[in-house]
Amino acid sequence: MSDHVTVIPVFDEAATIADIVARALAHGSVMVVDDGSTDGSASAAAAAGAHVLRTAGRRGKGAALALGFVEALGLGAQRVVTLDGDGQHDPDDIPRLLAASAAVPRAVIIGSRLADGGASMNPARLQALRVAGFFIDWLTGQDVGDTQSGFRVYPRAVLEAVVPRRGGFALETEMLVRAAAAGFAIREVLLSPGRVASRPSRFRPLRDGTAVTAYLMARGLGRWARDVASVAAALVRPFTPDRFRKRHREMHQFATPYRYNHAAYATAMGAFVLDRTARTWEGWWRDPRARIMRVAALATVALPALAVAATAQSLLGRREGAGPDLVSPLIRSAFSRERLAAALPERAQPVADHGTDYDVLVIGGGPAGSTTATFLARGGLRVAVAEREVFPRFHVGESLLPAMMPVLDRLGVRERVERHGFLIKYGAAFHDEESDLGYRFYFREGKPWPPYSYEVPRAEFDRILLEHAAGQPGVTLLQPALVEQIQFDTTGATVDVREG
Ligand SMILES: Cc1cc2nc3c(=O)[nH]c(=O)nc-3n(C[C@H](O)[C@H](O)[C@H](O)COP(=O)(O)OP(=O)(O)OC[C@H]3O[C@@H](n4cnc5c(N)ncnc54)[C@H](O)[C@@H]3O)c2cc1C
């Protein structure tokens, strides 16, 4: 058996399934999960060489996929490829998806149908995809284009961490949202657009669309509850006794030079308070989390308007090509995935295909290696990072200095580091056991970095940085991969790497 299994859920796909199975088999093991077909799909798939399972009657695509996941894990699969049985996905793209999965092992890989920006997609479907995609991006914190594509690679770790609870078409949405919540990345491979299914989609807008929307709304409410709680905590934080005492001390330091002139002293105090208040509010306004909240709030309040516009449009006969297009402008302005993506910490760019030639090889995926690889790839170079250890791996050192923050900003990983929940520290204390002397200080305000930093278990911090680097277009992560030998010649360098 190959280290991956391709799972194909089918319901009455006798016309296409044998050909799809035969072509998928060229790239590894294939399992067909027959969801109550009555047209002989199961026997056609078995005759073509697939391992066939059956659900207990018609249970829906989600149940068929869930059954396939369990069986594939039981067979020891390290990755599960899913594709639809209606011919809309090309099995010959499986190697490209697997290559992307090897490059970003802790990611769900999606075969995206949006290489042409959606031009070859049914316009109504594209609009639904944009709205659902907006909320999925918001919930996952990742910029994913084709959130509804069923052509995917799930690493074993994702399927072990996320056991789906939803059926039907909501399963695919649920897998993305929960995989991201469990710390997995989502990456896309742009596929040649324009492949069409052999029959109309079985997606029932009312039933399936409602199930997906209900799921997203439930998750969205949870997210808003957490965001509101974090805003409330941020509003209260400046008034905690520690912060209050510290600010008070600074205010008196600031005003002390004017203490012999009552008017100047009072003015200095007032100026200090105004400056601090303005800086706090400015910090909140610019905070990436606040930016994301503003974009998501607009989309959330625009949902009823979208429902009204969609209903009005269908009453006006827009489907037949007549009447104004009310929905597209609203989606563009209120559900702009681009605006949301600009605020997201993690830009999930499509994974580039790669050969074995690179402009740069970075040996070691520690903080230095992952940072270097990210910046070099942003400069347009094709970079391979070889890391001999499987992360997370233990590493000594745990304390970050505040001056590290602008580097995390430039890498675009700060929000992810913040979200991880590392311990925040506002200063440091040194203690010499022999002399019992100690020294404590607080990080200063007014620097080009914030007056705090993080205490990080390095295993986790280094993993975040390396995953972030591996997600950059142009970076290929080889891991575990030990660089054993390098030979330089006039054309470059040849490197011996022992993988696995
Ligand atoms: C006792 C001690 C305490 C410290 N405390 C702190 C602290 O509190 N705060 C702080 O910021 N820093 C601290 N440091 C420093 C910090 O650990 C280093 O600055 C940091 O790890 C350097 O990162 P790096 O990426 O250069 O190297 P590393 O993190 O060591 O990464 C190098 C990577 O290269 C890989 N590698 C090596 N050879 C090969 C090969 N041939 N092929 C493939 N991969 C290979 C290794 O597996 C490793 O993952 C401390 C260091 C020590 C020794």
The ligand as a Tripos MOL2 file, in Angstrom:
@<TRIPOS>MOLECULE
LIG
   53    58     1     0     0
SMALL
NO_CHARGES

@<TRIPOS>ATOM
      1 C1         22.3320   27.8190   27.8300 C.3       1 LIG1
      2 C2         21.7120   28.6860   26.7670 C.ar      1 LIG1
      3 C3         20.6530   29.5190   27.1140 C.ar      1 LIG1
      4 C4         20.0710   30.3490   26.1710 C.ar      1 LIG1
      5 N1         19.0390   31.1700   26.5260 N.ar      1 LIG1
      6 C5         18.4530   31.9520   25.6240 C.ar      1 LIG1
      7 C6         17.3620   32.7810   25.9560 C.ar      1 LIG1
      8 O1         16.8990   32.7840   27.0730 O.2       1 LIG1
      9 N2         16.8280   33.5740   24.9870 N.ar      1 LIG1
     10 C7         17.2990   33.5600   23.7100 C.ar      1 LIG1
     11 O2         16.7730   34.2870   22.8710 O.2       1 LIG1
     12 N3         18.3160   32.7880   23.3560 N.ar      1 LIG1
     13 C8         18.9140   31.9860   24.2760 C.ar      1 LIG1
     14 N4         19.9460   31.1860   23.8980 N.ar      1 LIG1
     15 C9         20.4260   31.2770   22.5260 C.3       1 LIG1
     16 C10        19.5320   30.5380   21.5440 C.3       1 LIG1
     17 O3         19.3690   29.1840   21.9250 O.3       1 LIG1
     18 C11        20.2100   30.6160   20.1790 C.3       1 LIG1
     19 O4         20.5290   31.9560   19.9120 O.3       1 LIG1
     20 C12        19.3410   30.1210   19.0580 C.3       1 LIG1
     21 O5         18.9870   28.7890   19.2400 O.3       1 LIG1
     22 C13        20.0960   30.2570   17.7710 C.3       1 LIG1
     23 O6         19.2490   29.8510   16.7350 O.3       1 LIG1
     24 P1         19.8220   29.1780   15.4260 P.3       1 LIG1
     25 O7         18.6910   29.0340   14.4760 O.co2     1 LIG1
     26 O8         21.0320   29.9040   14.9890 O.co2     1 LIG1
     27 O9         20.3630   27.7590   15.9070 O.3       1 LIG1
     28 P2         19.5570   26.5130   16.4600 P.3       1 LIG1
     29 O10        18.3190   26.9190   17.1790 O.co2     1 LIG1
     30 O11        20.5390   25.6860   17.1970 O.co2     1 LIG1
     31 O12        19.1080   25.7420   15.1470 O.3       1 LIG1
     32 C14        20.0080   25.0420   14.3390 C.3       1 LIG1
     33 C15        19.2380   23.9050   13.6830 C.3       1 LIG1
     34 O13        20.0660   23.2980   12.7020 O.3       1 LIG1
     35 C16        19.8030   21.9120   12.6670 C.3       1 LIG1
     36 N5         20.9690   21.2810   12.0510 N.ar      1 LIG1
     37 C17        22.2460   21.3060   12.4900 C.ar      1 LIG1
     38 N6         23.0370   20.6350   11.6360 N.ar      1 LIG1
     39 C18        22.2640   20.1950   10.6260 C.ar      1 LIG1
     40 C19        22.5090   19.4490    9.4320 C.ar      1 LIG1
     41 N7         23.7210   19.0220    9.0920 N.pl3     1 LIG1
     42 N8         21.4760   19.1590    8.6110 N.ar      1 LIG1
     43 C20        20.2420   19.5730    8.9260 C.ar      1 LIG1
     44 N9         19.9440   20.2940   10.0500 N.ar      1 LIG1
     45 C21        20.9420   20.5930   10.8760 C.ar      1 LIG1
     46 C22        19.5690   21.5580   14.1180 C.3       1 LIG1
     47 O14        18.7850   20.3820   14.2500 O.3       1 LIG1
     48 C23        18.8630   22.8110   14.6610 C.3       1 LIG1
     49 O15        17.4360   22.6500   14.6740 O.3       1 LIG1
     50 C24        20.5520   30.3390   24.8380 C.ar      1 LIG1
     51 C25        21.5810   29.4780   24.4690 C.ar      1 LIG1
     52 C26        22.1630   28.6650   25.4210 C.ar      1 LIG1
     53 C27        23.2810   27.7510   25.0070 C.3       1 LIG1
@<TRIPOS>BOND
     1     1     2 1
     2     2     3 ar
     3     2    52 ar
     4     3     4 ar
     5     4     5 ar
     6     4    50 ar
     7     5     6 ar
     8     6     7 ar
     9     6    13 1
    10     7     8 2
    11     7     9 ar
    12     9    10 ar
    13    10    11 2
    14    10    12 ar
    15    12    13 ar
    16    13    14 ar
    17    14    15 1
    18    14    50 ar
    19    15    16 1
    20    16    17 1
    21    16    18 1
    22    18    19 1
    23    18    20 1
    24    20    21 1
    25    20    22 1
    26    22    23 1
    27    23    24 1
    28    24    25 2
    29    24    26 1
    30    24    27 1
    31    27    28 1
    32    28    29 2
    33    28    30 1
    34    28    31 1
    35    31    32 1
    36    32    33 1
    37    33    34 1
    38    33    48 1
    39    34    35 1
    40    35    36 1
    41    35    46 1
    42    36    37 ar
    43    36    45 ar
    44    37    38 ar
    45    38    39 ar
    46    39    40 ar
    47    39    45 ar
    48    40    41 1
    49    40    42 ar
    50    42    43 ar
    51    43    44 ar
    52    44    45 ar
    53    46    47 1
    54    46    48 1
    55    48    49 1
    56    50    51 ar
    57    51    52 ar
    58    52    53 1
@<TRIPOS>SUBSTRUCTURE
     1 LIG1         1 GROUP 0 **** ****
